[in-house]
Amino acid sequence: MTQHAASEKRATLVLASTSPRRQQLIGLLGLPVEIMPSHADEDTPEGWSPSRIVEELSRRKAAAVLERASRTPGAIVVGSDTIVVLNGDVLGKPKDRADAIAMLTRLAGCAHEVFTGLCCIDAASGRTVVSHSVTRVFMRALTGEQIARYVDSGEPMDKAGAYGIQEIGAMLVDRIEGDFFTVVGLPVSMLASQLGEFGLQLP
């Protein structure tokens, strides 16, 4: 495909997620977007590395909507998954208030890693590109009262590691090393690179 032909390629991105954060970020690419919740199984075996977990789950989420997405002309399915890793322990979404408090108590005053996997599948050909990104996050020291107040805001309950860096949780973070959007849950630069492999030329 020539560069001119690639620039003329048209596609609709099908986001296999109902996350408002991911929906907002994928909109930055300026392409048509459809939202399709995946409801994919997110269980993984013990002993998998964080990179394997997020890559497999992002692939699984994208694959779960592939049949539905194939009805959309030019569909490229995008799946993404994010986990927080502290000293080798994987922290997903908290089960309840007590679990959220326990997670944040462990994270407070420490550095941890956020892994986000990203998978793009061309619905017509089945061609798949998958990769992941890692960002190191340094969280402030927090009192039990501060943690409880944040948890009671309700924000942590649907987020890996029980915090959202782009919302109230920004006040918990001292600094990061890496890509901010990896922590939010959709590394936009990586997504643009993956889409380029399908002939989509983005800024």
Phi, psi and omega in degrees: 000130179286163179299322179296316179296321180298320182292338180271352182299137179247142181210155169244126177277130177250108183273118181274060184194149173254010181296121177301326181293314180293323178298319179294317183290319182293335177294340180294339183284345176075019178253156175301141182228136170243145181253126178225108177299139187270322184054032181285152175293127184251014177282140177225153181294153173298144175094352177291143176289156178304320181295321179293320180300307186289326178291317180294318181290325177293321177294318181296319180295317179295316182296330183295336181250005187300317182297316178295319183293333184295346177280349179264119181302134177069023185288133168239119184274136180241121175242145182214149178214141183231136173226158175251136182236123179237114180051040178087349179270132180272126178248114177266213178281140180293146180283327183199185183301315182297322179293320178298316179298318180296317179298310183293329177295321177291321184284331186302130178077007184236167171260144176216171179248144172247123178253131173234125175267151181220130180227131174241133178233127173285115186296331182283315186260339185082000179300135187234136173235129181220142178200184179211164180227150181231134175231138178266131184240132178251115183264144177296157168291134185229145176278163177300324179293319179296317180296314181297320180296319178293315179300321181289350174287343180088347185298322187288344197292337180247024186234138175301133180076002175067032173206156177237114186291339184268001181236220180303327182299346176302331181287347180273343189261130178280311180194168176227159172236105182132203186272122180301319186288341172296321180288323178293326176127002177208096180292101189296319180297317178296320178298317178299320179295317179297317180295330176298331178289344177261010177090012179265119181265113181243157182303000000 
